[in-house]
């Protein structure tokens, strides 16, 4: 399977090139690690369309830790109200801004170790910040539920949780693909390899895909089915 990775990447890239870009990736084009970090925190357990609106509203008012820390918590809550767990996120964002100001002179820390010390920042958020915010392209393969699900379905890895998926992918994916892996497979997972009823008839990976082969053309259950429990345990607990 490892030897098929370049071909798999090429097919996924081609299949997803016209799909909407994940909001955090779009924000990362500004090369602003702070906005990448905050948008990633806001996006946890929240639809991209909602995150996009909230980021737009929030960053118009406060797009630096200095400005954000001056926004009263209640006001911050009302600004980000439509994302899930907005109260907890408002509090964490405030705390993170304070730490960035007091400990890091207003700059987002640029190492995995330091980012992971910030409450609410798990390996996925830290990875996204480093890869897409700082353009440290060979530092991580941020694994969210889409990256986790698709890699297991295709048969690239056999893991229960997203953190394990990242570690397994790091061993088999050539470094040149690390930085774009999350972006590609989030789009792929949001549009083709859906959590329920994957669109195998539209997919160009059927010849490699373990799920497709073992499930009788994608009809049977049991392989690559990700329960709500696994989603919560596998992806989100480290980042929430
Ligand atoms: S063939 Fe189906 S299950 Fe396999 S990667 Fe494609 S969409 Fe997902």
py3Dmol code that shows the C-alpha trace and the ligand (Angstrom):
import py3Dmol

protein = """\
ATOM      1  CA  UNK A   1       0.000   0.000   0.000  1.00  0.00           C
ATOM      2  CA  UNK A   2       2.888   2.342   0.812  1.00  0.00           C
ATOM      3  CA  UNK A   3       4.089   2.188  -2.775  1.00  0.00           C
ATOM      4  CA  UNK A   4       0.669   3.369  -3.987  1.00  0.00           C
ATOM      5  CA  UNK A   5       0.761   6.598  -1.994  1.00  0.00           C
ATOM      6  CA  UNK A   6       1.984   8.882  -4.815  1.00  0.00           C
ATOM      7  CA  UNK A   7      -0.808   7.592  -7.048  1.00  0.00           C
ATOM      8  CA  UNK A   8      -3.402   7.897  -4.281  1.00  0.00           C
ATOM      9  CA  UNK A   9      -2.298  11.482  -3.581  1.00  0.00           C
ATOM     10  CA  UNK A  10      -2.456  12.369  -7.239  1.00  0.00           C
ATOM     11  CA  UNK A  11      -5.984  10.954  -7.597  1.00  0.00           C
ATOM     12  CA  UNK A  12      -7.273  12.627  -4.434  1.00  0.00           C
ATOM     13  CA  UNK A  13      -5.732  15.926  -5.474  1.00  0.00           C
ATOM     14  CA  UNK A  14      -7.365  15.732  -8.874  1.00  0.00           C
ATOM     15  CA  UNK A  15     -10.732  14.679  -7.430  1.00  0.00           C
ATOM     16  CA  UNK A  16     -10.816  17.463  -4.849  1.00  0.00           C
ATOM     17  CA  UNK A  17      -9.372  20.389  -6.773  1.00  0.00           C
ATOM     18  CA  UNK A  18     -12.740  22.035  -7.367  1.00  0.00           C
ATOM     19  CA  UNK A  19     -14.122  21.538  -3.850  1.00  0.00           C
ATOM     20  CA  UNK A  20     -14.445  24.339  -1.335  1.00  0.00           C
ATOM     21  CA  UNK A  21     -11.231  24.881   0.547  1.00  0.00           C
ATOM     22  CA  UNK A  22     -11.433  24.238   4.313  1.00  0.00           C
ATOM     23  CA  UNK A  23     -11.771  27.583   6.102  1.00  0.00           C
ATOM     24  CA  UNK A  24      -8.621  27.156   8.192  1.00  0.00           C
ATOM     25  CA  UNK A  25      -6.589  26.520   5.025  1.00  0.00           C
ATOM     26  CA  UNK A  26      -8.084  29.614   3.442  1.00  0.00           C
ATOM     27  CA  UNK A  27      -7.187  31.697   6.481  1.00  0.00           C
ATOM     28  CA  UNK A  28      -3.658  30.283   6.414  1.00  0.00           C
ATOM     29  CA  UNK A  29      -3.003  31.998   3.073  1.00  0.00           C
ATOM     30  CA  UNK A  30      -2.581  35.201   5.067  1.00  0.00           C
ATOM     31  CA  UNK A  31       0.481  33.638   6.713  1.00  0.00           C
ATOM     32  CA  UNK A  32      -0.781  34.651  10.140  1.00  0.00           C
ATOM     33  CA  UNK A  33      -0.195  31.846  12.697  1.00  0.00           C
ATOM     34  CA  UNK A  34      -2.370  33.575  15.302  1.00  0.00           C
ATOM     35  CA  UNK A  35      -5.413  33.592  13.033  1.00  0.00           C
ATOM     36  CA  UNK A  36      -4.743  29.980  12.051  1.00  0.00           C
ATOM     37  CA  UNK A  37      -4.574  28.931  15.704  1.00  0.00           C
ATOM     38  CA  UNK A  38      -7.759  30.777  16.687  1.00  0.00           C
ATOM     39  CA  UNK A  39      -9.719  29.652  13.622  1.00  0.00           C
ATOM     40  CA  UNK A  40      -8.671  26.067  14.256  1.00  0.00           C
ATOM     41  CA  UNK A  41      -9.874  26.282  17.869  1.00  0.00           C
ATOM     42  CA  UNK A  42     -13.174  27.751  16.713  1.00  0.00           C
ATOM     43  CA  UNK A  43     -13.605  25.073  14.054  1.00  0.00           C
ATOM     44  CA  UNK A  44     -13.525  22.134  16.476  1.00  0.00           C
ATOM     45  CA  UNK A  45     -16.841  20.282  16.307  1.00  0.00           C
ATOM     46  CA  UNK A  46     -18.246  23.034  14.122  1.00  0.00           C
ATOM     47  CA  UNK A  47     -19.197  23.124  10.462  1.00  0.00           C
ATOM     48  CA  UNK A  48     -16.840  24.991   8.179  1.00  0.00           C
ATOM     49  CA  UNK A  49     -19.544  27.365   6.949  1.00  0.00           C
ATOM     50  CA  UNK A  50     -20.292  28.442  10.532  1.00  0.00           C
ATOM     51  CA  UNK A  51     -16.601  28.759  11.431  1.00  0.00           C
ATOM     52  CA  UNK A  52     -16.046  30.957   8.373  1.00  0.00           C
ATOM     53  CA  UNK A  53     -18.752  33.431   9.413  1.00  0.00           C
ATOM     54  CA  UNK A  54     -17.565  33.541  13.009  1.00  0.00           C
ATOM     55  CA  UNK A  55     -13.911  34.048  12.036  1.00  0.00           C
ATOM     56  CA  UNK A  56     -14.884  36.833   9.712  1.00  0.00           C
ATOM     57  CA  UNK A  57     -16.898  38.557  12.450  1.00  0.00           C
ATOM     58  CA  UNK A  58     -14.277  38.042  15.145  1.00  0.00           C
ATOM     59  CA  UNK A  59     -11.188  39.020  13.163  1.00  0.00           C
ATOM     60  CA  UNK A  60     -12.815  42.259  12.020  1.00  0.00           C
ATOM     61  CA  UNK A  61     -12.879  43.291  15.676  1.00  0.00           C
ATOM     62  CA  UNK A  62      -9.812  41.535  17.043  1.00  0.00           C
ATOM     63  CA  UNK A  63      -7.156  39.822  14.941  1.00  0.00           C
ATOM     64  CA  UNK A  64      -4.217  39.931  17.366  1.00  0.00           C
ATOM     65  CA  UNK A  65      -3.749  38.636  20.916  1.00  0.00           C
ATOM     66  CA  UNK A  66      -3.456  42.245  22.112  1.00  0.00           C
ATOM     67  CA  UNK A  67      -6.847  43.163  20.682  1.00  0.00           C
ATOM     68  CA  UNK A  68      -8.530  39.890  21.554  1.00  0.00           C
ATOM     69  CA  UNK A  69      -7.541  39.956  25.193  1.00  0.00           C
ATOM     70  CA  UNK A  70      -9.244  43.327  25.542  1.00  0.00           C
ATOM     71  CA  UNK A  71     -12.578  41.933  24.338  1.00  0.00           C
ATOM     72  CA  UNK A  72     -14.637  41.141  27.457  1.00  0.00           C
ATOM     73  CA  UNK A  73     -15.532  37.454  27.769  1.00  0.00           C
ATOM     74  CA  UNK A  74     -19.268  38.111  27.414  1.00  0.00           C
ATOM     75  CA  UNK A  75     -18.695  40.083  24.239  1.00  0.00           C
ATOM     76  CA  UNK A  76     -16.387  37.351  22.930  1.00  0.00           C
ATOM     77  CA  UNK A  77     -19.061  34.758  23.664  1.00  0.00           C
ATOM     78  CA  UNK A  78     -21.605  36.756  21.717  1.00  0.00           C
ATOM     79  CA  UNK A  79     -19.212  37.116  18.776  1.00  0.00           C
ATOM     80  CA  UNK A  80     -18.554  33.383  18.529  1.00  0.00           C
ATOM     81  CA  UNK A  81     -21.993  32.274  19.704  1.00  0.00           C
ATOM     82  CA  UNK A  82     -22.739  30.107  16.669  1.00  0.00           C
ATOM     83  CA  UNK A  83     -19.792  27.737  17.059  1.00  0.00           C
ATOM     84  CA  UNK A  84     -20.333  24.688  19.225  1.00  0.00           C
ATOM     85  CA  UNK A  85     -19.090  24.962  22.810  1.00  0.00           C
ATOM     86  CA  UNK A  86     -18.724  28.710  22.398  1.00  0.00           C
ATOM     87  CA  UNK A  87     -18.483  29.416  26.124  1.00  0.00           C
ATOM     88  CA  UNK A  88     -15.579  27.051  26.699  1.00  0.00           C
ATOM     89  CA  UNK A  89     -13.909  28.233  23.512  1.00  0.00           C
ATOM     90  CA  UNK A  90     -14.262  31.909  24.516  1.00  0.00           C
ATOM     91  CA  UNK A  91     -12.606  31.215  27.826  1.00  0.00           C
ATOM     92  CA  UNK A  92      -9.783  29.188  26.294  1.00  0.00           C
ATOM     93  CA  UNK A  93      -9.129  31.736  23.576  1.00  0.00           C
ATOM     94  CA  UNK A  94      -8.901  34.466  26.200  1.00  0.00           C
ATOM     95  CA  UNK A  95      -6.505  32.432  28.326  1.00  0.00           C
ATOM     96  CA  UNK A  96      -4.371  31.495  25.316  1.00  0.00           C
ATOM     97  CA  UNK A  97      -4.117  35.163  24.284  1.00  0.00           C
ATOM     98  CA  UNK A  98      -2.973  36.105  27.778  1.00  0.00           C
ATOM     99  CA  UNK A  99      -0.300  33.383  27.763  1.00  0.00           C
ATOM    100  CA  UNK A 100       0.875  34.395  24.289  1.00  0.00           C
ATOM    101  CA  UNK A 101       1.244  37.978  25.501  1.00  0.00           C
ATOM    102  CA  UNK A 102       2.840  37.219  28.850  1.00  0.00           C
ATOM    103  CA  UNK A 103       5.065  34.290  27.985  1.00  0.00           C
ATOM    104  CA  UNK A 104       5.737  34.642  24.264  1.00  0.00           C
ATOM    105  CA  UNK A 105       5.832  38.434  23.803  1.00  0.00           C
ATOM    106  CA  UNK A 106       2.706  38.402  21.655  1.00  0.00           C
ATOM    107  CA  UNK A 107       3.909  35.736  19.228  1.00  0.00           C
ATOM    108  CA  UNK A 108       2.335  32.320  18.822  1.00  0.00           C
ATOM    109  CA  UNK A 109       4.896  29.706  19.904  1.00  0.00           C
ATOM    110  CA  UNK A 110       6.296  27.790  16.961  1.00  0.00           C
ATOM    111  CA  UNK A 111       7.083  24.386  18.418  1.00  0.00           C
ATOM    112  CA  UNK A 112       4.839  21.409  18.975  1.00  0.00           C
ATOM    113  CA  UNK A 113       5.941  21.133  22.609  1.00  0.00           C
ATOM    114  CA  UNK A 114       5.071  24.740  23.435  1.00  0.00           C
ATOM    115  CA  UNK A 115       1.771  24.719  21.575  1.00  0.00           C
ATOM    116  CA  UNK A 116       0.688  21.587  23.408  1.00  0.00           C
ATOM    117  CA  UNK A 117       1.106  23.362  26.737  1.00  0.00           C
ATOM    118  CA  UNK A 118      -1.742  25.726  25.812  1.00  0.00           C
ATOM    119  CA  UNK A 119      -4.996  24.483  27.293  1.00  0.00           C
ATOM    120  CA  UNK A 120      -7.381  23.311  24.590  1.00  0.00           C
ATOM    121  CA  UNK A 121      -4.640  22.856  22.011  1.00  0.00           C
ATOM    122  CA  UNK A 122      -4.243  19.233  21.038  1.00  0.00           C
ATOM    123  CA  UNK A 123      -1.955  17.659  18.527  1.00  0.00           C
ATOM    124  CA  UNK A 124      -4.241  18.378  15.592  1.00  0.00           C
ATOM    125  CA  UNK A 125      -4.572  22.098  16.358  1.00  0.00           C
ATOM    126  CA  UNK A 126      -0.857  22.378  17.079  1.00  0.00           C
ATOM    127  CA  UNK A 127      -0.058  20.568  13.828  1.00  0.00           C
ATOM    128  CA  UNK A 128      -2.385  22.801  11.793  1.00  0.00           C
ATOM    129  CA  UNK A 129      -0.795  25.896  13.346  1.00  0.00           C
ATOM    130  CA  UNK A 130       2.723  24.715  12.562  1.00  0.00           C
ATOM    131  CA  UNK A 131       2.044  23.321   9.093  1.00  0.00           C
ATOM    132  CA  UNK A 132      -0.396  25.920   7.769  1.00  0.00           C
ATOM    133  CA  UNK A 133       0.371  28.894  10.019  1.00  0.00           C
ATOM    134  CA  UNK A 134       4.170  28.694  10.146  1.00  0.00           C
ATOM    135  CA  UNK A 135       4.627  26.681   6.935  1.00  0.00           C
ATOM    136  CA  UNK A 136       6.670  24.061   8.767  1.00  0.00           C
ATOM    137  CA  UNK A 137       5.859  21.592   6.062  1.00  0.00           C
ATOM    138  CA  UNK A 138       7.622  18.532   7.393  1.00  0.00           C
ATOM    139  CA  UNK A 139       6.617  18.672  11.027  1.00  0.00           C
ATOM    140  CA  UNK A 140       3.264  16.848  11.228  1.00  0.00           C
ATOM    141  CA  UNK A 141       0.295  15.367   9.403  1.00  0.00           C
ATOM    142  CA  UNK A 142      -2.564  16.968  11.341  1.00  0.00           C
ATOM    143  CA  UNK A 143      -5.157  14.229  11.649  1.00  0.00           C
ATOM    144  CA  UNK A 144      -8.791  15.112  12.133  1.00  0.00           C
ATOM    145  CA  UNK A 145     -11.731  12.765  11.785  1.00  0.00           C
ATOM    146  CA  UNK A 146     -11.640  12.928   7.972  1.00  0.00           C
ATOM    147  CA  UNK A 147      -7.933  12.107   7.767  1.00  0.00           C
ATOM    148  CA  UNK A 148      -8.480   9.328  10.302  1.00  0.00           C
ATOM    149  CA  UNK A 149     -11.486   7.813   8.554  1.00  0.00           C
ATOM    150  CA  UNK A 150     -10.162   7.932   4.998  1.00  0.00           C
ATOM    151  CA  UNK A 151      -6.740   6.500   5.859  1.00  0.00           C
ATOM    152  CA  UNK A 152      -8.381   3.578   7.654  1.00  0.00           C
ATOM    153  CA  UNK A 153     -10.914   2.933   4.950  1.00  0.00           C
ATOM    154  CA  UNK A 154      -8.366   2.938   2.177  1.00  0.00           C
ATOM    155  CA  UNK A 155      -6.235   0.622   4.300  1.00  0.00           C
ATOM    156  CA  UNK A 156      -3.193   2.854   4.672  1.00  0.00           C
ATOM    157  CA  UNK A 157      -3.380   2.450   8.445  1.00  0.00           C
ATOM    158  CA  UNK A 158      -5.288   0.409  10.960  1.00  0.00           C
ATOM    159  CA  UNK A 159      -5.909   2.637  13.940  1.00  0.00           C
ATOM    160  CA  UNK A 160      -8.625   3.448  16.429  1.00  0.00           C
ATOM    161  CA  UNK A 161      -7.843   7.064  17.181  1.00  0.00           C
ATOM    162  CA  UNK A 162      -6.722  10.080  15.195  1.00  0.00           C
ATOM    163  CA  UNK A 163      -3.482  10.523  17.095  1.00  0.00           C
ATOM    164  CA  UNK A 164      -2.517   6.964  16.274  1.00  0.00           C
ATOM    165  CA  UNK A 165      -3.427   7.648  12.658  1.00  0.00           C
ATOM    166  CA  UNK A 166      -1.043  10.574  12.489  1.00  0.00           C
ATOM    167  CA  UNK A 167       1.793   8.507  13.939  1.00  0.00           C
ATOM    168  CA  UNK A 168       1.088   5.662  11.513  1.00  0.00           C
ATOM    169  CA  UNK A 169       0.897   8.004   8.524  1.00  0.00           C
ATOM    170  CA  UNK A 170       4.146   9.711   9.478  1.00  0.00           C
ATOM    171  CA  UNK A 171       5.859   6.335   9.056  1.00  0.00           C
ATOM    172  CA  UNK A 172       4.579   5.602   5.558  1.00  0.00           C
ATOM    173  CA  UNK A 173       3.804   8.911   3.828  1.00  0.00           C
ATOM    174  CA  UNK A 174       6.785  10.520   2.054  1.00  0.00           C
ATOM    175  CA  UNK A 175       7.608  13.874   3.667  1.00  0.00           C
ATOM    176  CA  UNK A 176       6.836  15.821   0.525  1.00  0.00           C
ATOM    177  CA  UNK A 177       3.111  15.083   1.039  1.00  0.00           C
ATOM    178  CA  UNK A 178       2.844  15.819   4.770  1.00  0.00           C
ATOM    179  CA  UNK A 179       1.840  19.466   4.535  1.00  0.00           C
ATOM    180  CA  UNK A 180      -0.954  18.943   2.018  1.00  0.00           C
ATOM    181  CA  UNK A 181      -2.319  15.696   3.417  1.00  0.00           C
ATOM    182  CA  UNK A 182      -4.784  17.272   5.859  1.00  0.00           C
ATOM    183  CA  UNK A 183      -6.117  19.750   3.352  1.00  0.00           C
ATOM    184  CA  UNK A 184      -6.618  17.129   0.637  1.00  0.00           C
ATOM    185  CA  UNK A 185      -8.176  14.466   2.798  1.00  0.00           C
ATOM    186  CA  UNK A 186     -10.466  16.868   4.649  1.00  0.00           C
ATOM    187  CA  UNK A 187     -11.935  17.882   1.285  1.00  0.00           C
ATOM    188  CA  UNK A 188     -12.033  14.242   0.213  1.00  0.00           C
ATOM    189  CA  UNK A 189     -13.745  13.203   3.454  1.00  0.00           C
ATOM    190  CA  UNK A 190     -16.230  16.073   3.345  1.00  0.00           C
ATOM    191  CA  UNK A 191     -17.278  15.464  -0.230  1.00  0.00           C
ATOM    192  CA  UNK A 192     -16.585  11.906  -1.383  1.00  0.00           C
ATOM    193  CA  UNK A 193     -15.558   9.517   1.373  1.00  0.00           C
ATOM    194  CA  UNK A 194     -18.393  10.658   3.613  1.00  0.00           C
ATOM    195  CA  UNK A 195     -18.773   9.247   7.140  1.00  0.00           C
ATOM    196  CA  UNK A 196     -22.009   7.529   6.177  1.00  0.00           C
ATOM    197  CA  UNK A 197     -22.693   6.342   2.656  1.00  0.00           C
ATOM    198  CA  UNK A 198     -19.342   7.145   1.053  1.00  0.00           C
ATOM    199  CA  UNK A 199     -19.684   8.013  -2.621  1.00  0.00           C
ATOM    200  CA  UNK A 200     -17.642   5.079  -3.883  1.00  0.00           C
ATOM    201  CA  UNK A 201     -19.254   5.335  -7.312  1.00  0.00           C
ATOM    202  CA  UNK A 202     -17.597   8.746  -7.673  1.00  0.00           C
ATOM    203  CA  UNK A 203     -14.259   7.696  -6.227  1.00  0.00           C
ATOM    204  CA  UNK A 204     -11.101   6.889  -8.160  1.00  0.00           C
ATOM    205  CA  UNK A 205      -9.529   4.985  -5.295  1.00  0.00           C
ATOM    206  CA  UNK A 206     -11.670   1.876  -5.521  1.00  0.00           C
ATOM    207  CA  UNK A 207      -8.812  -0.256  -6.812  1.00  0.00           C
ATOM    208  CA  UNK A 208      -6.798   0.441  -3.655  1.00  0.00           C
ATOM    209  CA  UNK A 209      -9.578   0.756  -1.109  1.00  0.00           C
ATOM    210  CA  UNK A 210      -9.872  -1.912   1.557  1.00  0.00           C
ATOM    211  CA  UNK A 211     -13.352  -0.747   2.535  1.00  0.00           C
ATOM    212  CA  UNK A 212     -14.582  -0.927  -1.038  1.00  0.00           C
ATOM    213  CA  UNK A 213     -13.122  -4.360  -1.651  1.00  0.00           C
ATOM    214  CA  UNK A 214     -14.205  -5.927   1.612  1.00  0.00           C
ATOM    215  CA  UNK A 215     -17.648  -4.428   1.758  1.00  0.00           C
ATOM    216  CA  UNK A 216     -18.898  -5.708  -1.581  1.00  0.00           C
ATOM    217  CA  UNK A 217     -18.696  -2.475  -3.524  1.00  0.00           C
ATOM    218  CA  UNK A 218     -19.157  -0.339  -0.489  1.00  0.00           C
ATOM    219  CA  UNK A 219     -22.509  -1.801   0.507  1.00  0.00           C
ATOM    220  CA  UNK A 220     -21.731  -3.937   3.532  1.00  0.00           C
ATOM    221  CA  UNK A 221     -21.189  -2.494   6.964  1.00  0.00           C
ATOM    222  CA  UNK A 222     -18.440  -2.971   9.457  1.00  0.00           C
ATOM    223  CA  UNK A 223     -15.243  -1.794   7.840  1.00  0.00           C
ATOM    224  CA  UNK A 224     -14.446   1.835   8.142  1.00  0.00           C
ATOM    225  CA  UNK A 225     -17.637   2.580   9.991  1.00  0.00           C
ATOM    226  CA  UNK A 226     -16.816   5.223  12.521  1.00  0.00           C
ATOM    227  CA  UNK A 227     -19.118   5.375  15.464  1.00  0.00           C
ATOM    228  CA  UNK A 228     -19.974   8.548  17.318  1.00  0.00           C
ATOM    229  CA  UNK A 229     -18.006   7.211  20.239  1.00  0.00           C
ATOM    230  CA  UNK A 230     -14.874   6.687  18.161  1.00  0.00           C
ATOM    231  CA  UNK A 231     -15.191  10.124  16.645  1.00  0.00           C
ATOM    232  CA  UNK A 232     -15.275  11.708  20.031  1.00  0.00           C
ATOM    233  CA  UNK A 233     -12.503   9.623  21.470  1.00  0.00           C
ATOM    234  CA  UNK A 234     -10.373   9.491  18.376  1.00  0.00           C
ATOM    235  CA  UNK A 235     -10.284  13.031  17.240  1.00  0.00           C
ATOM    236  CA  UNK A 236     -11.759  15.537  19.511  1.00  0.00           C
ATOM    237  CA  UNK A 237     -10.780  14.703  23.049  1.00  0.00           C
ATOM    238  CA  UNK A 238      -7.229  15.906  22.538  1.00  0.00           C
ATOM    239  CA  UNK A 239      -8.318  19.112  20.936  1.00  0.00           C
ATOM    240  CA  UNK A 240     -11.198  20.071  23.177  1.00  0.00           C
TER     241      UNK A 240
END
"""
ligand_1 = """\
8
LIG
S -13.830 3.744 -2.539
Fe -15.417 4.489 -1.154
S -14.715 4.016 0.915
Fe -12.960 3.824 -0.488
S -11.938 5.806 -0.363
Fe -13.346 5.881 -2.089
S -15.252 6.737 -1.241
Fe -13.987 6.079 0.472
"""
view = py3Dmol.view(width=600, height=400)
view.addModel(protein, "pdb")
view.setStyle({"model": 0}, {"cartoon": {"style": "trace"}})
view.addModel(ligand_1, "xyz")
view.setStyle({"model": 1}, {"stick": {}})
view.zoomTo()
view.show()
